[in-house]
């Protein structure tokens, strides 16, 4: 299940994942034309930095987080700015967000916090359920690559990522990248399927 004390982390200010700057891999994806402004869901939006950055560029964004205190801080950051951006407290594994479907779903390090394969599969299925046809999911995931470390994002192998996502969505791109702290990451873009995944075959 999710980390039991996310609210405590936001109360204490111990937020190593919150740089206060938009995620460079998201910025690159958007500015290179990977997606145009559209209805967007950010899962694990935290204090709202990425959601607000997207809204400033014309996206209509709903940011959700399991921590009510994170949502409060995101709303305070938004203040009375005239942006199509709002925040809500929501446990994505157990509840569907309002205002869907979405053209883009984004999560930076939310999918990878779930240790159990079944929970990651449920996460991917939930994403598939809220995407519009042809919609994209961009997920940044801690990788098993790189040297040993005692802190930083959880590590997931490429196999674990594919096993969770492929039954529900078409994987468009899966490549090695890095988080801001040089921790290795997977940059994963998946797309809502138009037809179900076909069974594997063998050469006879």
N, C-alpha and C positions, 0 to 999 in steps of 0.2 A: 504494500500500500504506500501512498505518498509519504514523504518525510513528515513526521508527526509535529514538528515545531517550526514550520515556515513562519507562522505569525510571530513566534519568539525571535526569529532571525530579523524580521523587519522591525520589531520593537527595539532590539539591541543595536541595530545599525550594522550588524556583521553580515555584509552582503558582498562577498568577493566576486559574485557573478554580475553585480550591477556596476558598470563602469561609468554610467552617466552619459555615455556616448552611444549613438546608434551602432548596431552591429555591422562591422565592415563587410562581412559576407552578404548581409541583406542589402546594404547600400550598393554593392557591386552588382548584385542580381537585378535590382530595380533599375539602376542607372544604365545598365547594359541592355535593357529592353526585355529582360526575362519575363516581366509581367507589366501590364499597364494598369493605371488606377482602376480599382474595382472594389466591391464589397469584400472586406477582409476580416478574418478572425485571427487574433494572436492568442495562443494558449500559453499560460504562464507569463503574462505580460509584466509582472512585477510592478515597478514604479512608473511604467508607461513610456519609457524612452523611445522604444522602437515603434510603438503604436502611434505616438505623437509625430514622430519623424515621417511615418507613412501618411498620416492625415495631412501634414503640411504639404505633401506632394500630390494631394487630390484623392487619396484612398479614403473610403468610408469604413472606418475601423471599429470593431468591437474587441476590446482587450479583456480577457478573463484570467483570474488567478484564484487559487484555492485559499489564499490568505486575504481575509477582509482588510487587514492593515495595509497590505500592499496596494489594494484597490483604493483605500483612502488616500494614500500618498500619491498614487497616479492621478486621482481626481484633483488633488491640490496642485499638482504640477500643471495640469490642464487649465485650471482656474476658469476664467470666463472667455477663453480664446474661442474664436468663431471657427471651430474645426469640426468636421464630421468624425468625432471620436468619442467613445464612451467606454466606461469600465464597469465590470460586474464581478462579484465574488461567485465562483462556480467551481465545483469539482468535476473536471471534464470526463473522468471515467464513469461517473454515475449520473450525469445530467447533460442534456443537450442545450447548447447556448441558444438564445433567442436571435431573431433577425436573419437567420439563414434562408436559403443556402448562400455559400460564399464562393467567390472566384479564387481567392487565395487564403490558405491557412498557413500560418507561420508559427514555429516554435523554436526557441533557442534554448536547448538543454532541458526541455520538459519531458519529451518522450523517453529520454535515456535514464530518468530517475527511477523508473520502475524495474525492479529486479526480476520479477516473475515473467516468463515468456507469455503467459496468458494475459497478463495485464498490458504488455506491449502490443499484443495482437488486438486486444480490446480498444486500446488507444487508436491504432490504425483504422479499425472498423468504425470508430466514432468519427474520425476525420473523414472517411469515405462517405459517411451518412450526411455530413453537413456541407460537402462540396457540391457545387453545381456541376452539370456535365462539362467535362473538359477542364474543370478547376484544378489548381495546383496546390500541393502541400510542400513547403520548404521547411525541412527540419535540420537543425545543426546538432550533432550527436557526438558525445565523447567517444574516442576511438581507442582500440587496443594497441595501436601503433605508438611509437615514441618510447623514451626511456622510462624506467620505473619512477613512480612518484607517490607520495603519501597524501597529497591533497589535490583538489581539482575535480573536474567533472567525472562522473562515473564512466567506466569504459565498456563499450559494446563492440563486438566483432561485426565485420561485414555480414557474416552468416546470420548472426542474431537479428541484425537490421532487416535483412531480406526475408527471413522466415516470418517476421512479424508483419511486414508491409505487403509483400507480394500477393498474398491471398486476397487482400482488399483493394489494392491500388496497383497501377502500373508504375514501376520505377523507371523514371526518365533519365536520371543521372545520379550516380553515387561515386564520389571522388574524395580523395584525401584533402584536408584543409587544416586550418589552425584557429583556435580561439585566441582572444586578445592576450592571454597569458602564455602563449606558445604551446599550450596543450594541444595535442593532435585531435582532430575532429573529423567526422564524416559530414560532407555537404551532400544532402540527399533531397532530390526533387522527385516527387511522385505525382501521378495524374489520376483523376477520376476515370475509371474504366468505362468504355462504351459497351464492351462485351466482357463476360467473365474470363478469368485466366483459364487457359486450356491445360489439360493434364500433360505431364511430361511423357515423352515417347522414347522408345528404344529402337535402334536400327536392327532390323531382322535380316 
